[in-house]
Amino acid sequence: MPALPPLDRLLVVSPHLDDGVFACGQLLAAHPGSTVLTVFAGAPADEDMRTEWDQRCGFRSSRDAIDTRRKEDREALALLGARPVWLSFIDSQYRATPTAEDIAAALIACLEALASEAVLVPMGLFHSDHTLVHEACLQAVHARPERLWLAYEDALYRRIPGLLQQRLLALAQAGICATPAFPPHSGPLTDKQRAVMAYASQLRAFGKHGYSDVLASEHYWQLALPEASRPRRQPRPAHRSARAGAAKEAPRAV
C-alpha cells in the first residue's frame, strides 16, 4: 500500500460548524496553517426561527445560533492553528436545502482560491447534510482528480452498524477507489480535546456521554478515480516506417 506523501496545509470540508474538528482535530493539530471550509454556515432568512436542536443547545433564535456557532468555530480552529472559511448555505434544519451541484460549484471555486496539498471530505454518513456534502465532494473529485483526496469517517455516525460499509460499496459502484490512508503525522489528543470543548453549545445538546466518539481514533480513506491513479503514459517517438526502422537497427552482412 503506497504511503501518503508528507502533508503541509490541508483543506477540510466540514458540513457543519464542528464536524471538521470532531473528525479531523488531531490531523489539523499536526498541520498548522490548514483551512476548514464549512458548507452550512449561513443564517436563515427568518432570524427568529428556533428549532428543537437550537433549543437544546440553549439558543434564543437561529441568528443567535449561527453567531454563537461561528464564534465557537473560530475559537476551536485557533487552538489548532487553522482558519475558518464559511459558505452561506443553510442547514437543513432551517428548511432551505441547496442542491449538490450548487455546493460542488462553490467547492471547486474554493479549491482554486485556497492553497492546499490535500482535501479532506466527509464519508457522508447518516445525516442528510453530511450525505449532501459528500455527493457534492464526489463531483469535485471528478472535476479535479489530480488533487489528493482523503475521506474522513464522520464522527458520531461512523459507529452506526453497516453505514460505513454501505458507503464504501457505493463508492466502488461509482468507480471511485477508497483505500485506507495513514497520514504520516498526527497531533496530540489533548490539543483536539481543547478544540472540541470550544463547541460548548453542541456538547450541551449531545449530553455528557453523547459525544465520546469524537475523541476516538481518526480514520481516513484515500479516494481516487481509476484513470487518475494510473501513471501518465510517455509520449511515443515520432513515427517511422517499419522498413526504415529495420534498415537502421539490423546489422549488415559482411
C-alpha positions in Angstrom: 0.0 0.0 0.0 1.6 3.3 -1.1 2.2 5.7 1.8 0.8 9.2 1.7 3.3 12.0 0.9 4.2 14.4 3.6 1.4 16.9 4.0 1.7 20.6 4.8 -1.6 22.6 4.6 -4.9 20.8 4.5 -8.4 21.8 3.3 -11.0 20.1 5.4 -14.6 20.3 4.1 -17.0 20.3 7.1 -20.8 20.0 6.7 -21.5 21.9 10.0 -19.6 24.3 12.3 -17.9 21.5 14.3 -17.7 18.4 12.1 -14.2 19.2 10.8 -12.7 19.3 14.2 -14.8 16.4 15.6 -13.5 14.1 12.8 -10.0 15.6 11.9 -8.9 17.5 15.0 -5.7 15.6 15.6 -4.7 15.8 11.9 -5.4 19.5 11.9 -3.3 19.9 15.1 -0.3 18.4 13.2 -0.7 20.7 10.2 -1.0 24.4 11.3 -2.0 26.8 8.6 -4.8 24.5 7.4 -8.3 25.6 6.5 -11.7 24.2 7.5 -14.3 25.1 4.9 -17.8 24.8 6.5 -20.6 24.4 4.0 -23.7 25.0 6.1 -22.6 28.2 7.9 -25.3 30.6 6.6 -28.0 32.2 8.6 -31.7 31.6 7.5 -33.8 34.5 6.4 -36.1 34.0 9.4 -33.8 35.2 12.2 -36.4 34.4 14.9 -36.8 30.8 14.0 -35.9 28.4 16.8 -35.6 24.7 16.0 -35.7 21.9 18.5 -32.0 21.4 18.2 -31.2 25.1 18.7 -33.4 25.0 21.8 -31.4 22.0 23.2 -28.2 24.0 22.5 -29.6 26.9 24.5 -30.0 29.4 21.7 -32.8 32.0 21.6 -33.1 32.1 17.8 -31.4 31.0 14.6 -29.5 34.2 14.4 -28.2 33.6 17.9 -27.3 30.0 16.9 -25.3 31.0 13.8 -23.5 33.9 15.5 -22.5 31.7 18.5 -21.5 28.7 16.5 -19.3 30.8 14.2 -17.6 32.2 17.3 -17.1 28.7 18.7 -15.7 27.5 15.3 -13.2 30.4 15.2 -12.0 29.7 18.7 -11.7 26.0 18.2 -9.7 26.3 15.0 -7.4 28.9 16.5 -6.5 26.4 19.1 -5.4 24.1 16.3 -3.6 26.7 14.2 -6.3 26.5 11.5 -8.5 29.2 9.9 -12.2 29.0 9.1 -13.9 29.7 5.8 -17.7 29.7 5.9 -20.0 29.2 3.0 -23.5 30.7 3.1 -25.6 27.5 2.5 -28.4 26.9 5.1 -28.5 23.9 7.4 -31.4 21.6 6.6 -33.0 22.1 10.0 -33.9 25.6 8.7 -35.7 24.1 5.7 -33.6 25.6 3.0 -31.5 22.8 1.4 -29.3 23.6 -1.6 -28.5 21.2 -4.4 -25.4 19.1 -4.6 -24.5 20.9 -7.8 -24.6 24.3 -6.1 -22.3 23.1 -3.3 -19.9 21.4 -5.8 -19.6 24.6 -7.8 -18.7 26.5 -4.6 -16.2 23.9 -3.5 -14.4 23.9 -6.9 -14.2 27.7 -6.7 -12.6 27.4 -3.3 -10.1 24.8 -4.5 -8.9 27.3 -7.0 -8.5 30.1 -4.4 -7.1 28.1 -1.4 -3.7 26.6 -1.5 -3.8 23.1 0.0 -1.9 19.8 -0.5 -4.8 17.5 0.4 -8.6 17.9 0.5 -10.5 16.0 3.2 -14.2 15.4 2.7 -16.8 13.6 4.8 -17.8 10.0 4.1 -21.4 11.3 4.3 -22.9 9.1 7.0 -26.4 9.2 8.3 -27.2 12.9 8.5 -28.8 14.3 5.3 -26.5 17.3 5.3 -23.4 15.1 5.5 -24.7 12.9 2.7 -25.4 16.0 0.5 -21.9 17.4 1.1 -20.4 14.0 0.3 -22.3 13.9 -3.0 -21.0 17.4 -3.9 -17.5 16.5 -3.0 -17.6 13.5 -5.3 -18.5 15.9 -8.1 -15.4 17.9 -7.2 -13.3 14.7 -7.2 -14.4 14.1 -10.8 -13.7 17.7 -11.7 -10.3 17.9 -10.1 -9.0 14.3 -10.0 -5.3 15.5 -9.8 -5.8 16.6 -6.2 -5.1 14.4 -3.3 -8.5 13.5 -1.9 -9.0 11.9 1.5 -12.3 11.0 3.1 -12.8 11.1 6.8 -15.2 8.9 8.8 -17.9 11.2 10.2 -17.6 11.3 14.0 -20.7 10.4 15.9 -22.2 8.5 13.0 -19.3 6.1 11.9 -20.2 3.6 14.6 -23.8 3.1 13.4 -23.7 -0.6 12.2 -23.4 -1.0 8.4 -23.2 2.7 7.4 -19.5 2.8 6.6 -19.7 -0.5 4.7 -22.6 0.8 2.6 -20.7 3.9 1.7 -17.6 2.0 0.7 -19.8 -0.2 -1.6 -21.4 2.9 -3.1 -18.0 4.4 -3.8 -16.9 1.2 -5.5 -20.1 1.1 -7.6 -19.4 4.8 -8.6 -15.9 3.8 -9.9 -14.1 5.5 -7.0 -11.3 3.5 -5.3 -11.3 4.0 -1.5 -8.1 2.9 0.2 -7.3 3.1 3.9 -4.9 6.1 4.4 -2.5 6.7 7.2 -1.2 10.3 7.3 2.4 10.4 8.5 1.8 12.9 11.3 -1.0 13.3 13.9 -1.2 15.9 16.7 -1.8 15.1 20.4 -5.2 14.2 21.6 -5.1 16.9 24.2 -5.0 19.5 21.5 -8.1 18.1 19.9 -9.8 17.8 23.3 -9.3 21.6 23.9 -10.7 22.4 20.5 -13.7 20.1 20.9 -14.6 21.8 24.2 -14.8 25.1 22.4 -18.1 23.9 20.8 -19.9 24.2 24.1 -23.4 24.7 22.6 -23.2 21.4 20.7 -21.8 19.4 23.5 -24.6 20.7 25.7 -27.1 19.3 23.3 -25.3 15.9 22.9 -25.2 15.4 26.6 -22.4 14.2 28.9 -21.7 10.9 27.1 -23.2 11.7 23.7 -20.0 12.9 22.0 -17.4 10.4 23.3 -16.8 9.1 19.7 -15.2 12.4 18.7 -12.2 11.5 20.9 -11.7 8.0 19.4 -9.1 7.4 16.7 -9.4 9.2 13.5 -9.8 7.2 10.3 -9.1 8.2 6.7 -9.5 6.8 3.2 -7.8 8.0 0.0 -10.2 8.5 -2.9 -9.1 8.2 -6.5 -10.6 7.7 -9.9 -9.0 4.7 -11.7 -7.7 6.8 -14.6 -6.4 9.4 -12.2 -4.5 6.8 -10.1 -2.6 5.5 -13.2 0.8 7.0 -14.2 0.7 9.1 -17.3 2.0 7.4 -20.4 5.1 8.7 -22.0 4.6 10.2 -25.5 5.5 7.9 -28.3 8.5 8.7 -30.5 8.0 10.2 -33.9 6.5 7.7 -36.4 8.9 5.9 -38.7 8.1 3.3 -41.3 8.8 -0.3 -40.3 11.2 -0.7 -43.3 13.2 2.4 -42.2 13.5 1.2 -38.7 14.5 -2.3 -39.7 17.2 -0.9 -42.0 18.7 1.1 -39.2 18.6 -1.5 -36.5 19.6 -4.7 -38.4 23.3 -5.4 -38.7 24.8 -5.5 -42.2 26.2 -8.7 -43.6 29.9 -8.5 -44.4 
